[in-house]
Amino acid sequence: MPRILEVTDLSAHFPSEAGVVRAVDRVSFHVDEGETLGLVGESGCGKSITALSIVRLVPPPGRIVSGRIVYKGTDLMTLPERRMRRYRGREIALIFQEPSTALNPVFTVGYQIAEGLIVHGIMKKKEALREAVRLMELVRIADAGRRAREYPHQMSGGMRQRVLIAMALACRPSLLVADEPTTALDVTLQAEILDMLRVLKRDLRLSLLLISHNLGVIAETADRVAVMYAGRIVEEAGARPLFASPKHPYTAGLLRSMPRLGGAETGSGGGRRRLPAIEGNVPDLARLPSGCAFHPRCPDVMAECRVHTPGLLPLGDGAVACFKHHDPGGRPR
């Protein structure tokens, strides 16, 4: 399958009083045409900065310090800003995670959807506003003609999320980057939004990078999964094999901590018991431990884990960064 996006050794750093925060540290992954790649990990692990890096919108004082971002054969890191603007929205669109801050309160939602079409010179204002109504219908907003004249505060959280998706789709991008698109919604609305994304991806022939801390969302939606910890990818595999047989201790810990009906949270006598959790806390990205960043929390820690940083190396049909599977020289164990 042709590759639409290939990210290689991407690093994005932020200076701070405590030192350099390595929010994204030598991250590599790819998205194939028509595929959904799930990027999963705890809050603060670098998922959102990875998304912003793809479209070169890392907020200052952060900056991309190294790496290649190849989209349809073009390395976006080599483009001047003027040319990069043609890719944002038109080729690669970002769905932000918080609609209440992503939408401008002083413009109607119809105008905000139409704005991308106007800015990219695809349509004149009148035609773009008509297209905005059609896009609102596409994302299942009832009475779209009337609601296009409303302001964000007049809409529910679920409706605002649909508006953000309509904005992202306006210029017919090939790649959609959805950053926690269901995080502020209740379970019923989450299911509706995910179902809608699946249908739109199929009907519009989109590729999707879905970012979430919710393993249930990723399991339902993704074809492949990349697991991120402390700014790095620690495991990558097809969704089914990863959920069935995780290779990295962090991935295994995440899966053990998922609630299951009649499962880990229910004791043998029918009483409730605590879900197993990963011991410790996510490390400060400005003060990462030596060696593998996960080693202070890892149940399988070995001597080399405290000294050497494991690389992401092939394992079966996926890849893993763990000395359980490769020694420090990169040889299989």
C-alpha positions as CSV (number, residue, x, y, z in Angstrom):
1,M,0.0,0.0,0.0
2,P,1.4,3.5,-0.9
3,R,2.8,5.5,2.0
4,I,1.2,8.9,2.5
5,L,3.2,10.1,5.5
6,E,6.6,9.0,6.8
7,V,8.1,10.6,9.9
8,T,11.7,9.8,10.7
9,D,13.8,10.7,13.8
10,L,11.5,13.7,14.6
11,S,12.5,15.7,17.7
12,A,10.8,18.8,19.2
13,H,12.2,20.5,22.2
14,F,11.1,23.2,24.6
15,P,13.6,25.2,26.7
16,S,12.7,25.6,30.4
17,E,14.3,26.7,33.6
18,A,14.7,23.0,34.6
19,G,16.4,22.2,31.3
20,V,15.5,21.1,27.8
21,V,12.1,19.4,27.7
22,R,12.3,16.7,25.0
23,A,8.6,16.6,24.2
24,V,9.2,14.5,21.1
25,D,12.4,12.6,21.0
26,R,13.5,10.8,17.8
27,V,10.1,9.6,16.9
28,S,9.6,7.6,13.7
29,F,6.3,6.2,12.2
30,H,4.4,6.0,9.0
31,V,0.8,6.2,7.8
32,D,-0.3,4.3,4.6
33,E,-3.0,5.5,2.2
34,G,-6.4,4.6,3.5
35,E,-5.0,3.5,6.9
36,T,-5.9,4.6,10.5
37,L,-2.8,4.7,12.7
38,G,-3.6,5.1,16.4
39,L,-1.1,7.0,18.5
40,V,-1.7,6.2,22.2
41,G,-0.1,7.1,25.5
42,E,-0.6,8.8,28.8
43,S,-1.3,12.6,29.0
44,G,2.0,14.5,28.7
45,C,3.8,11.9,26.7
46,G,4.2,14.1,23.6
47,K,1.2,13.0,21.4
48,S,-0.2,16.4,20.7
49,I,3.2,18.0,20.1
50,T,3.8,15.2,17.5
51,A,0.6,16.2,15.8
52,L,1.5,19.9,15.8
53,S,5.0,19.0,14.5
54,I,3.6,17.3,11.4
55,V,2.1,20.6,10.2
56,R,5.0,22.6,11.7
57,L,2.9,24.4,14.2
58,V,4.9,23.7,17.4
59,P,4.1,26.6,19.8
60,P,7.0,28.8,20.7
61,P,9.4,28.6,22.5
62,G,9.3,25.0,21.3
63,R,10.8,24.1,18.0
64,I,11.5,21.1,15.8
65,V,15.2,20.4,16.2
66,S,15.6,17.4,13.8
67,G,13.9,14.9,11.7
68,R,12.1,14.4,8.3
69,I,8.3,14.7,7.7
70,V,7.7,13.2,4.2
71,Y,4.2,13.7,2.9
72,K,3.5,12.1,-0.6
73,G,7.2,12.2,-1.3
74,T,7.8,15.8,-0.2
75,D,9.9,16.5,2.9
76,L,7.8,19.2,4.6
77,M,10.8,20.2,6.8
78,T,12.6,21.6,3.7
79,L,9.7,23.9,2.6
80,P,9.7,27.7,3.2
81,E,6.7,28.8,5.4
82,R,4.9,30.3,2.4
83,R,4.8,26.9,0.7
84,M,4.0,25.0,3.9
85,R,0.8,27.0,4.3
86,R,-0.5,25.3,1.1
87,Y,-0.3,21.9,2.9
88,R,-2.0,22.9,6.1
89,G,-5.7,22.4,5.8
90,R,-5.6,21.6,2.1
91,E,-3.5,18.4,2.3
92,I,-3.1,17.7,6.0
93,A,-5.9,18.8,8.3
94,L,-5.8,18.8,12.1
95,I,-8.9,18.3,14.3
96,F,-8.1,19.9,17.7
97,Q,-9.0,18.3,20.9
98,E,-10.8,21.2,22.6
99,P,-13.6,22.8,20.4
100,S,-14.4,25.5,22.9
101,T,-10.9,27.0,22.5
102,A,-10.3,26.0,18.8
103,L,-13.4,27.9,17.6
104,N,-13.5,31.7,17.5
105,P,-16.4,33.0,19.6
106,V,-17.0,36.1,17.5
107,F,-17.6,34.4,14.1
108,T,-20.4,32.1,13.1
109,V,-19.6,28.5,12.7
110,G,-20.6,28.6,9.0
111,Y,-18.0,31.3,8.3
112,Q,-15.3,29.4,10.2
113,I,-15.9,26.3,8.1
114,A,-15.9,28.4,4.9
115,E,-12.8,30.4,5.9
116,G,-10.3,27.6,4.8
117,L,-11.9,27.5,1.3
118,I,-11.7,31.2,1.0
119,V,-8.1,31.5,2.3
120,H,-6.8,28.7,0.0
121,G,-8.6,30.3,-3.0
122,I,-10.8,27.3,-3.7
123,M,-14.1,29.2,-3.6
124,K,-15.4,32.7,-3.3
125,K,-17.2,33.7,-0.1
126,K,-20.8,33.1,-1.2
127,E,-20.0,29.7,-2.6
128,A,-17.9,28.8,0.4
129,L,-20.7,29.6,2.8
130,R,-23.0,27.3,0.8
131,E,-20.4,24.6,0.9
132,A,-20.1,25.1,4.7
133,V,-23.8,24.2,5.0
134,R,-23.3,21.0,2.9
135,L,-20.3,20.0,5.1
136,M,-22.4,20.5,8.3
137,E,-25.0,18.2,6.8
138,L,-22.1,15.7,6.0
139,V,-21.1,15.6,9.7
140,R,-24.8,15.0,10.7
141,I,-25.7,18.4,12.0
142,A,-29.5,18.8,11.7
143,D,-31.0,22.0,10.3
144,A,-27.6,23.0,9.0
145,G,-28.7,26.1,7.1
146,R,-29.9,27.7,10.3
147,R,-27.2,26.4,12.5
148,A,-24.5,27.7,10.2
149,R,-25.5,31.2,11.3
150,E,-25.0,30.4,15.0
151,Y,-22.0,31.1,17.2
152,P,-20.0,28.4,19.0
153,H,-21.5,29.2,22.4
154,Q,-25.0,28.4,21.0
155,M,-23.9,24.8,20.3
156,S,-23.3,21.8,22.5
157,G,-19.9,20.2,22.9
158,G,-20.8,17.4,20.5
159,M,-22.0,19.9,17.9
160,R,-18.9,22.0,18.2
161,Q,-16.8,18.8,17.7
162,R,-18.7,18.1,14.5
163,V,-18.0,21.7,13.4
164,L,-14.3,21.1,13.9
165,I,-14.5,18.0,11.8
166,A,-16.4,19.9,9.0
167,M,-13.7,22.6,9.1
168,A,-11.0,19.9,8.8
169,L,-12.8,18.3,5.8
170,A,-13.5,21.6,4.0
171,C,-10.5,21.6,1.6
172,R,-10.7,17.8,1.0
173,P,-7.4,16.8,2.6
174,S,-5.9,13.4,2.1
175,L,-4.6,13.1,5.7
176,L,-6.6,13.8,8.8
177,V,-4.8,14.2,12.1
178,A,-7.4,13.9,14.9
179,D,-6.0,14.9,18.3
180,E,-8.2,13.4,21.1
181,P,-11.4,14.1,19.0
182,T,-13.7,12.5,21.7
183,T,-12.0,13.5,24.9
184,A,-14.6,15.9,26.3
185,L,-17.6,14.0,25.2
186,D,-19.8,11.5,27.0
187,V,-19.7,7.8,26.0
188,T,-22.7,8.0,23.6
189,L,-21.4,11.0,21.8
190,Q,-17.9,9.4,21.6
191,A,-19.4,6.4,19.8
192,E,-21.3,8.7,17.4
193,I,-18.2,10.7,16.6
194,L,-16.0,7.6,16.1
195,D,-18.7,6.0,13.8
196,M,-18.9,9.2,11.8
197,L,-15.1,9.4,11.4
198,R,-15.1,5.8,10.2
199,V,-17.8,6.5,7.6
200,L,-16.1,9.8,6.4
201,K,-12.7,8.1,6.1
202,R,-14.3,5.3,3.9
203,D,-16.4,7.6,1.8
204,L,-13.8,10.4,1.3
205,R,-10.9,7.9,1.0
206,L,-9.0,9.6,3.9
207,S,-6.0,8.4,5.8
208,L,-6.2,9.0,9.6
209,L,-3.8,9.6,12.4
210,L,-5.9,9.2,15.5
211,I,-4.3,10.4,18.7
212,S,-5.8,9.3,22.1
213,H,-5.1,8.2,25.6
214,N,-8.2,6.0,25.5
215,L,-7.2,2.5,24.5
216,G,-10.9,1.6,23.9
217,V,-11.2,4.3,21.2
218,I,-7.9,3.1,19.6
219,A,-9.0,-0.6,19.7
220,E,-12.3,0.2,17.9
221,T,-10.8,2.4,15.2
222,A,-7.2,1.8,14.4
223,D,-5.6,-0.6,11.9
224,R,-2.1,-0.1,13.5
225,V,-1.1,1.3,16.8
226,A,2.0,3.2,18.0
227,V,2.5,3.5,21.7
228,M,4.3,6.5,23.1
229,Y,6.0,7.0,26.4
230,A,8.0,10.0,27.6
231,G,8.4,11.5,24.1
232,R,9.3,8.2,22.3
233,I,7.6,5.4,20.4
234,V,8.1,2.3,22.5
235,E,6.0,-0.2,20.5
236,E,4.3,-0.3,17.1
237,A,2.2,-3.2,15.7
238,G,-1.1,-4.1,14.1
239,A,-4.0,-3.3,16.4
240,R,-5.1,-6.9,16.8
241,P,-1.7,-8.4,17.6
242,L,-0.8,-5.5,19.9
243,F,-3.9,-5.9,22.0
244,A,-3.7,-9.7,22.0
245,S,0.0,-9.9,22.8
246,P,1.8,-6.6,23.8
247,K,5.6,-6.8,23.7
248,H,6.6,-3.8,25.7
249,P,6.0,-3.8,29.5
250,Y,4.5,-0.3,29.3
251,T,1.9,-1.5,26.7
252,A,1.1,-4.5,28.8
253,G,0.6,-2.3,31.8
254,L,-1.7,0.0,30.0
255,L,-3.8,-2.9,28.8
256,R,-4.0,-4.5,32.3
257,S,-5.3,-1.2,33.6
258,M,-8.3,-1.1,31.3
259,P,-11.6,-1.8,33.0
260,R,-13.4,-4.9,31.9
261,L,-17.0,-6.0,32.7
262,G,-16.7,-9.0,35.0
263,G,-13.0,-8.8,34.7
264,A,-10.1,-7.5,36.8
265,E,-12.1,-5.0,38.8
266,T,-14.5,-7.8,40.1
267,G,-13.2,-10.0,42.9
268,S,-13.8,-13.8,43.1
269,G,-16.6,-13.2,45.6
270,G,-18.3,-10.7,43.4
271,G,-16.9,-7.7,45.3
272,R,-15.0,-4.8,43.8
273,R,-11.2,-4.6,43.8
274,R,-8.7,-2.0,42.5
275,L,-7.6,-2.2,38.8
276,P,-3.9,-3.0,38.5
277,A,-2.0,0.2,37.8
278,I,1.5,1.0,36.5
279,E,3.6,1.9,39.6
280,G,5.1,5.4,39.8
281,N,4.6,8.4,37.6
282,V,5.4,9.6,34.1
283,P,8.9,11.2,34.4
284,D,9.6,14.9,34.0
285,L,10.6,15.3,30.4
286,A,13.3,17.8,31.5
287,R,14.8,15.3,33.9
288,L,14.5,11.9,32.2
289,P,16.2,9.0,34.0
290,S,19.3,7.5,32.4
291,G,18.8,4.6,30.0
292,C,15.2,3.5,29.2
293,A,12.8,6.2,30.5
294,F,10.4,3.5,31.6
295,H,12.9,1.6,33.8
296,P,12.0,3.1,37.2
297,R,8.4,1.8,36.7
298,C,9.1,-1.4,34.8
299,P,8.5,-4.8,36.4
300,D,11.0,-6.5,34.0
301,V,13.9,-4.0,34.5
302,M,17.4,-5.4,33.8
303,A,20.8,-3.9,34.4
304,E,21.2,-2.6,30.8
305,C,17.9,-0.8,31.1
306,R,19.4,1.7,33.6
307,V,22.4,2.5,31.3
308,H,21.4,2.2,27.7
309,T,18.4,3.6,25.8
310,P,16.7,0.9,23.7
311,G,16.0,1.7,20.0
312,L,12.8,0.9,18.2
313,L,13.7,-2.4,16.4
314,P,11.7,-4.8,14.3
315,L,10.0,-7.7,16.1
316,G,7.7,-9.9,14.1
317,D,5.3,-7.7,12.0
318,G,5.9,-4.7,14.4
319,A,8.6,-3.1,16.4
320,V,9.5,-2.6,20.0
321,A,12.0,-0.6,22.1
322,C,12.8,-3.0,24.9
323,F,15.8,-5.0,26.0
324,K,13.6,-8.0,26.8
325,H,13.6,-8.6,23.1
326,H,16.9,-7.1,21.8
327,D,20.2,-6.7,23.6
328,P,22.0,-3.3,23.7
329,G,23.7,-4.2,20.4
330,G,20.4,-4.6,18.7
331,R,20.6,-8.4,18.5
332,P,17.5,-10.6,19.2
333,R,17.5,-12.2,22.6
